[in-house]
Amino acid sequence: MWADILVESRESPSINVTTKEANPPNAPDGLDFYLLQNKNLVIEWDFPVNPTGDIKRFQIFRRISIDEPFSLISELDFDDSTILTARKENVPRQLRRRIRIPRTYASDPEFDLNSKYIYAVCAIDAHDLSSSYSEQFL
């Protein structure tokens, strides 16, 4: 048996609420490094646990020693947000890689067998909040 039911009430006042996320995502973990036959170094990591599911970019960093600051070597951007959040960082175009689906690996084109770099990765969410650096590996 089927029935059509109409539920109606008096109009109530509407309230607009603006929400703002303030918690950055967790840092990527599980970093692994592979040296390919062509001598390219590949850095691979695990997608961090993120209850909001809004990680949209990864940034890969390296430095020569713990006394030096990190330098960005690549950004993987897979932001599919309907409304994009304004970026706080100005990432050089040559370091940005726009990809359609998330990817958890990158290579360092400047690495060679005589290189000695410290690497780290961070995650960035849809609100442009950055995680801390991952573990650092030499």
Sequence and secondary structure as in RCSB ss.txt:
>XXXX:A:sequence
MWADILVESRESPSINVTTKEANPPNAPDGLDFYLLQNKNLVIEWDFPVNPTGDIKRFQIFRRISIDEPFSLISE
LDFDDSTILTARKENVPRQLRRRIRIPRTYASDPEFDLNSKYIYAVCAIDAHDLSSSYSEQFL
>XXXX:A:secstr
                            EEEEEEE TTS EEEEEE    TT  EEEEEEEEESSTTS  EEEEE
EE    SS    SS   GGGEEE SS   EEEETT  TT   EEEEEEEETT  B      B 
